[in-house]
């Protein structure tokens, strides 16, 4: 085999390896947030945007990674299957109901997994579906208020005060597939957990996401007029409110991720000492 053929073969193998690692191996992202409202350490695992992806037989690898973290609760922020894909729907259902056997699982839908049938199936099998609902839970000495919304878009008049009351002396967490950070902060949410962006799917060093919400290279520059376009992946802060945007697990609409591996997020809440 000629040298140039060997080089070409090496490059092809390298490209396939990079694609496989970036698309099919899970990373764990750790975030710590401090608040005077938190009395004891609380661990949340967030998963999002599975789109029917499988990591090991019956998602064994994904489940083991989650169990390794021993979370107090699991928050799921939508698009766990692609619309009208029955195979993916079954994969998502199997994963969430398996996790619900051992953990408190809280779910909000995205634009793909929003059918009433799917959400009813989850509700009937131990998954807490927060369809514009509020759940009050206590973990050791800390009271948490969990809010869940199901918006596919936000009108200019969107206001959480129209749906919920809030006690700002307690720690308030919002689950929403799509972020609307300014409105969440104005309502008084301490921590918003969102997905939808897939981290941009393809990211470039020093540049960040290639595209988000139809905007090319949204993370370049300092103009924060539309913060949600720039909030593509990771933790953001506005005044005393935090937003975490998961880059998700699946690879919809194209089967490739770059510099942006599938992610589970581990969010630790602790007292500010």
N, C-alpha and C positions, 0 to 999 in steps of 0.2 A: 504494500500500500504506500502510495506516495505521501511525502511529508504534508503537502497541502490537504490531502484527503484526511490524514490523521488530525490535522488542526481543525478541519471542518467538523469531523466527528466529535472532537472534544468540545467544540463550541455548541453543537447541537445538544450533547449530553448536559453541558453546563446550563443551557437555557431551560431545558426540561427540569433539571434539578431545582433551579431558582424558582420556576413556576410552581413546582410541587410544594416546596417548602413554604412559599408565600401564600399558597391557596389552601393547603390541606394540613398544616401543622398549627396547633393552637398555642397562643401565648397568653399568659396571665398578666394583667395590668393591675398594679396595686396603687391605691389612692387612700390617703388619710385626711380626714376633715375633723377639725376641732370645734367644739361648741360648748358653751356653758349650760346648754339645755340637756346635754348628754351626761348621764350619771355614771354609766359603765360602758365599757367598750362593746360596740355592736359591729358585726360583720355582715355585709350585704354582698351577695354575688348577683351581678347583672349579666344577663345574656340577651341578645337581640339579633334580628335579621338572619335567622338560620337559613331561610329559603330552602328547607328540606335537605340541607347538607348533612352528610354522614361522616363521622369521625370514629372509625372502628365499627365493628359489627354491632348493630343496634345502638350506635352512638356510645359505645362502651368507654372509649377514650375521653369523650367530653364529660360523661357522667362521673368518671373517676377523678378528673381534674376538679370538678365542682365539689365532690365529696371530700377531696383532700383539703379543701379550704374550710370545711365544717362551718358553713354560714348559718347565721340566725334566721335569715330569710333569703329567698331568691326572687329577684324582680326581673320580669320578662317584658321587653318593650317593643314587641310587635314584629310583624312580617316573618313569622316562624315558618310559613310556607308561602309559595307563590300562588297567586289567584288561579282557581280552576285546575289545580294540579292535585289530583286525589292521592297520588303516591306520596308527594311531599306533605300533604295534610296528615296522612297516617304517620309519617316519620315524626312530625312535630307533635302530634297527639301522644304518641308513644313516649317521646322524650319527656314532655311536661308531666304526664301522669305518673311516669316512673319516678321523677324527682319529687312529686307531690306525696308519694308514699312515705318519704322520710323528712321532708322539709315543708315549711309554709311557702307556697309559691303564689306570687301575685302577678297577674297578667293584664296588659293592655294590648289591644290590637293595632296593627298598622293598616295600610290601604289594601294589602293582599289578604290578610287572614281575618277579615272583618265580618264574615258570614255569621248570622245568628246560630246556625247549626253547629259550627265549629266551637263557638263560645259556649253554647249550651252543653256540648259534649265535655268541654273542660270543666265547667261548673259542676257537672254531675259526677265528675271523677276526681274531685279533691283540689282542683286548681281554683284559686280565688280570682275571678274576672272582675276587674274594676272598670266597669262601663259607666263612667260618670258617677262613681261611688267613692265613699270615704270609709276607711277601716281604721279603727282605733286599736292599737296593739301595745302591749307592755312587754319589754324584754328586761328581765331583772328589775332594776329600779328606774328604768327610763321609759316614758310614754312616747310613742310615735304615732303620728297621724299620717296614714297613707292615702293619697288621693290618686285617682286614675281617670284620665280623659281619653277620648277616642277620636280626636279631630284628625281629619284628612287635610284640612286647610283651616286658616284663621281669618275671620272677617275683621275689618277695621274696628268693629265694636266688641270684639271678643273680650270677655271679662269674667274671670273665675268667680267673682263676687255674685254673679247671677245664679250660680249653681251651688256654692258652698259657703259655709261659715268657717272661720279660722280662729284658732287660739294661738296667738303669736308667742305665748309664754312656753308653749310646747314645741317639740321638733317636728316640722312638717316636711314630708317628702312627696313629690309629685312624680307619677309615672306617665309619660306621654311619648308616643312614637316620634312625633315631630316637635322640635323645640320652638318656643316662642318666649325667649328668656326674659325680655323686658316685662312682658305681661305676667309671667310667673313670679318674678321678683316683686313687682308692684303688689301682687296679692299677698305676699308674705311667705312664700315657699322658701324653706332653708336649703333644700337640695332637690334639684330636678334631674331625673334620669331619663335620657332620650336615646333614640337610635336613628334609623332612616338613612343616614349619610353613607354608611358602609366605610366611613373614614375617607371617602373619595375613591375607594377601591384601589386606584393607582396613585401612588404618592411618589414625589421626587425629592431627593435630598436638597435642603435649603429652600425649597419651594412649597412643599406640602402637597395638598390635594390638587389633582389636575382639574377636577370639576366638582361643583356642588350646587344643587338647585338651578342648574343651567348656566351657572357663572364659572368661567374658566379661571383657574388659578386663584381661587377665592381667598386664600390665606396670605397673599402678597399685599403689602401695604398696610397702613395703620388706620385707614378709614373704617370706623366701627359703626357707621350709620345703620347698616343692617347687620347686626351682630350675628344673627342666626346663619347667615351665609358663611361667615368666617368660623363659626363654631362647628368644625367638621369632625373633630376627634379629640377626646381628652377632657380635662377639667378646666372650667372657666369660672370667673368670679365677677359678680356685679354687686357692689355695696356689701351686704352681709349674706347674699344669696349665692349658691353654687349651682353650676350646671355640669353634669357629666354626660358626654356624648359617646356612646359606645360605637366602635367601628364594626361591630357585629361579627357574625360567623360565616355567613354565606357569601356568594360571589355574583349575585344577580345585578344587572342583566347580562353581564359577560362573565365567563368562567375563569377569571384571572384576577389576582390581587398582586400588587407589587409594593415592597417596603411597607406592608400593611397587613400583617398576618391575621387570620381569624382570632378573635379575642373573647376571653371572659374577663370581666372586671371584678375586682375585689375591693370594695369600698369600706374602709374602717371609719366608724364614727367614735370619737373619744372626747372626754372632757378636756377643756382647755386649762391645763395645769403647767 
